[in-house]
């Protein structure tokens, strides 16, 4: 049976399990269009949840049921991809050796010396630098959000963060 025949027979009166089975080709098509080639089962699960949402919220008077399922599934997958991208952006905050340097340093000194070192370094930073560290690394703000808080351009925030990281590297590598 072709995909079109599957979508033509969908109805909110059908059992959910039957609808989920019938939309599997649609889900696969959406995953391929969204260029999802890893974590395929995870995104298939996201799609199944979206089908359930569409099943629960369906209103036949508002249009074709299969189109509603399609847009709901695609929307949920795109939302999840956006979350994943934001997470990856934040996880790769310090993709270079900065964290390794800090980790090695922590292993070499005891807790008291570490606190003293961090306090000394933080005291040497400007207020704006401490604010960038706090917002970016501790609170997870994006560059755009930091720019609004500090009333700077995004480019300025990025440049200052880069300079700040270089400054911190010089302190930890001494």
URJOUR-V889540 format. One record per helix or strand of 3 or more residues. SS is the DSSP state (H for helix, E for strand). FROM is the first residue (numbers start at 0). LEN is the number of residues. Records with the same first field share a line. If there is no record, write none. Layout:
SS = FROM-LEN ; FROM-LEN
This chain:
H = 2-6 ; 15-7 ; 23-10 ; 39-18 ; 59-3 ; 64-30 ; 97-11 ; 110-14 ; 126-12 ; 142-8 ; 153-19
